[in-house]
């Protein structure tokens, strides 16, 4: 559902390009954003590589770190979206957003 926010003290300023580049959307239903043919590790690793911040050798470590941050066990890395509960899929989507 969509909610409105009202600002009574001052008008909100539009976000800067820097602000916008730091924002990511995480949909409540992640089923359409997760590729069913990619494992969790592949999906998060793709997001990590898109940033260009982690070299190839460090991508795996960053994937493990992101799984820890969203409180998913490391064994989830080898699973596919269909193997996960809805809440686990949401956390994978959050991990991908955090990667960017």
Backbone as numpy.savetxt, mean C-alpha at the origin, in Angstrom:
# Nx Ny Nz CAx CAy CAz Cx Cy Cz
-18.64 5.28 2.13 -19.48 6.45 2.13 -18.60 7.69 2.13
-19.12 8.76 1.66 -18.37 10.01 1.57 -18.81 10.93 2.70
-17.86 11.53 3.36 -18.17 12.45 4.44 -17.61 13.82 4.10
-18.25 14.83 4.60 -17.80 16.20 4.36 -17.03 16.70 5.56
-16.06 17.53 5.30 -15.30 18.18 6.37 -15.53 19.68 6.26
-15.83 20.30 7.36 -16.07 21.73 7.37 -14.96 22.41 8.16
-14.38 23.44 7.58 -13.31 24.19 8.22 -13.87 25.53 8.64
-13.88 25.77 9.93 -14.49 27.02 10.42 -13.45 28.09 10.70
-12.20 27.71 10.94 -11.21 28.72 11.30 -10.53 29.35 10.09
-10.35 28.59 9.05 -9.72 29.13 7.84 -10.07 28.25 6.65
-9.92 28.81 5.49 -10.18 28.03 4.28 -9.03 27.07 4.06
-9.34 25.84 3.68 -8.25 24.90 3.41 -7.53 25.29 2.13
-6.22 25.19 2.17 -5.48 25.48 0.94 -5.36 24.19 0.13
-5.32 24.32 -1.17 -5.19 23.11 -1.98 -3.83 22.46 -1.72
-3.77 21.14 -1.80 -2.50 20.46 -1.55 -1.47 20.80 -2.63
-0.22 20.87 -2.22 0.86 21.15 -3.17 1.17 19.88 -3.97
1.98 20.02 -5.01 2.38 18.85 -5.79 3.15 17.86 -4.92
3.94 18.39 -3.99 4.67 17.51 -3.07 3.69 16.74 -2.20
2.68 17.44 -1.68 1.66 16.76 -0.87 0.96 15.68 -1.68
0.59 16.00 -2.90 -0.14 15.04 -3.74 0.71 13.83 -4.06
2.00 14.03 -4.29 2.85 12.89 -4.62 3.06 11.97 -3.42
2.83 12.48 -2.22 2.99 11.67 -1.01 1.70 10.96 -0.61
0.60 11.24 -1.30 -0.68 10.62 -0.96 -0.95 9.40 -1.83
-1.53 8.40 -1.22 -1.92 7.20 -1.94 -3.34 6.83 -1.53
-4.10 6.32 -2.46 -5.46 5.88 -2.16 -5.43 4.40 -1.82
-6.11 4.04 -0.76 -6.29 2.63 -0.40 -7.79 2.41 -0.37
-8.29 1.67 -1.33 -9.72 1.42 -1.41 -10.15 0.43 -0.34
-11.37 0.59 0.13 -11.88 -0.28 1.18 -11.94 -1.72 0.69
-12.27 -1.92 -0.58 -12.30 -3.26 -1.17 -11.08 -3.38 -2.09
-10.01 -4.02 -1.64 -8.78 -4.06 -2.42 -8.77 -5.09 -3.54
-9.86 -5.83 -3.71 -9.86 -6.91 -4.69 -9.53 -6.45 -6.10
-9.95 -5.27 -6.47 -9.67 -4.79 -7.83 -8.28 -4.19 -7.97
-7.64 -3.85 -6.87 -6.32 -3.25 -6.96 -5.19 -4.28 -6.85
-5.51 -5.48 -6.40 -4.50 -6.52 -6.28 -4.60 -7.47 -7.47
-3.46 -7.73 -8.10 -3.41 -8.64 -9.23 -3.51 -10.07 -8.70
-4.53 -10.83 -9.09 -4.69 -12.19 -8.56 -3.59 -13.14 -9.00
-2.81 -12.76 -10.01 -1.73 -13.62 -10.51 -0.38 -13.28 -9.89
-0.34 -12.27 -9.02 0.89 -11.89 -8.34 0.82 -12.30 -6.87
1.92 -12.83 -6.38 1.98 -13.11 -4.94 2.04 -11.78 -4.19
1.82 -11.84 -2.91 1.89 -10.63 -2.08 3.27 -10.00 -2.22
4.32 -10.81 -2.16 5.68 -10.28 -2.28 5.89 -9.60 -3.63
5.42 -10.20 -4.71 5.58 -9.60 -6.03 4.84 -8.27 -6.12
3.66 -8.22 -5.56 2.84 -7.01 -5.61 3.50 -5.86 -4.85
3.97 -6.14 -3.64 4.62 -5.10 -2.84 5.97 -4.72 -3.46
6.71 -5.71 -3.96 8.01 -5.44 -4.56 7.88 -4.53 -5.78
6.83 -4.72 -6.55 6.61 -3.86 -7.72 6.45 -2.41 -7.27
5.69 -2.20 -6.20 5.50 -0.84 -5.68 6.82 -0.27 -5.16
7.61 -1.09 -4.49 8.91 -0.64 -3.98 9.82 -0.24 -5.14
9.85 -1.05 -6.19 10.72 -0.74 -7.33 10.28 0.52 -8.06
8.98 0.81 -8.06 8.49 2.02 -8.73 9.05 3.29 -8.11
9.34 3.26 -6.83 9.87 4.46 -6.17 11.31 4.72 -6.56
12.03 3.66 -6.92 13.43 3.81 -7.27 14.32 4.04 -6.07
13.77 3.99 -4.87 14.55 4.28 -3.67 15.32 3.07 -3.16
14.85 1.89 -3.45 15.52 0.68 -2.97 16.17 -0.03 -4.15
17.47 -0.34 -4.01 18.12 -1.08 -5.10 17.65 -2.53 -5.07
17.96 -3.25 -6.13 17.45 -4.62 -6.29 17.76 -5.50 -5.08
18.94 -5.33 -4.52 19.35 -6.17 -3.40 18.53 -5.90 -2.14
17.97 -4.70 -2.04 17.24 -4.32 -0.82 15.72 -4.44 -0.95
15.23 -4.79 -2.12 13.78 -4.86 -2.33 13.15 -5.90 -1.41
13.75 -7.08 -1.31 13.21 -8.13 -0.45 13.14 -7.71 1.00
14.19 -7.04 1.47 14.20 -6.56 2.85 13.11 -5.52 3.06
12.89 -4.66 2.07 11.84 -3.64 2.19 10.46 -4.29 2.20
10.26 -5.33 1.40 8.98 -6.06 1.40 8.73 -6.64 2.79
9.75 -7.28 3.37 9.60 -7.86 4.71 9.29 -6.78 5.74
9.96 -5.65 5.63 9.72 -4.54 6.56 8.28 -4.02 6.45
7.79 -3.89 5.23 6.42 -3.41 5.02 5.39 -4.40 5.56
5.65 -5.70 5.38 4.74 -6.70 5.95 4.71 -6.57 7.48
5.87 -6.35 8.08 5.92 -6.15 9.53 5.12 -4.91 9.94
5.27 -3.83 9.18 4.59 -2.58 9.52 3.07 -2.72 9.53
2.55 -3.57 8.65 1.09 -3.77 8.60 0.66 -5.02 9.37
1.60 -5.55 10.14 1.34 -6.69 11.02 0.84 -7.94 10.28
1.51 -8.24 9.18 1.24 -9.49 8.47 2.45 -10.40 8.65
2.24 -11.69 8.91 3.38 -12.60 9.07 4.12 -12.78 7.74
5.40 -13.09 7.83 6.24 -13.22 6.64 5.74 -14.32 5.70
5.08 -15.33 6.23 4.58 -16.42 5.38 3.57 -15.93 4.35
2.94 -14.79 4.60 1.94 -14.22 3.69 2.60 -13.81 2.37
3.89 -13.53 2.39 4.59 -13.05 1.19 4.43 -14.00 0.00
4.38 -15.29 0.27 4.29 -16.28 -0.81 2.86 -16.61 -1.22
1.89 -16.02 -0.55 0.49 -16.29 -0.85 -0.04 -15.34 -1.92
-1.20 -15.69 -2.46 -1.87 -14.88 -3.47 -3.12 -14.26 -2.85
-3.64 -13.19 -3.43 -4.81 -12.52 -2.85 -5.96 -13.47 -2.51
-6.20 -14.46 -3.35 -7.31 -15.40 -3.10 -7.10 -16.22 -1.83
-5.84 -16.34 -1.39 -5.52 -17.11 -0.19 -5.69 -16.31 1.10
-5.97 -15.02 0.98 -6.02 -14.13 2.13 -7.44 -13.76 2.51
-7.62 -13.38 3.76 -8.91 -12.85 4.20 -9.05 -11.42 3.68
-10.24 -10.87 3.77 -10.46 -9.50 3.33 -9.59 -8.50 4.07
-9.45 -8.69 5.38 -8.61 -7.79 6.17 -7.14 -7.89 5.80
-6.69 -9.11 5.51 -5.30 -9.29 5.08 -5.06 -8.62 3.73
-6.02 -8.74 2.82 -5.89 -8.08 1.51 -5.83 -6.57 1.69
-6.62 -6.03 2.61 -6.57 -4.58 2.87 -5.19 -4.18 3.37
-4.61 -4.99 4.24 -3.29 -4.66 4.77 -2.21 -4.76 3.70
-2.37 -5.67 2.76 -1.43 -5.73 1.63 -1.54 -4.44 0.82
-2.75 -3.98 0.58 -2.95 -2.72 -0.15 -2.33 -1.55 0.61
-2.45 -1.55 1.92 -1.82 -0.49 2.73 -0.30 -0.58 2.62
0.24 -1.79 2.67 1.69 -1.96 2.54 2.18 -1.42 1.20
1.43 -1.67 0.14 1.82 -1.13 -1.18 1.79 0.38 -1.18
0.78 0.96 -0.54 0.68 2.42 -0.47 1.85 2.98 0.34
2.22 2.32 1.42 3.35 2.78 2.22 4.66 2.69 1.45
4.74 1.73 0.53 5.95 1.57 -0.27 6.20 2.76 -1.17
5.13 3.38 -1.60 5.24 4.51 -2.53 5.35 5.78 -1.73
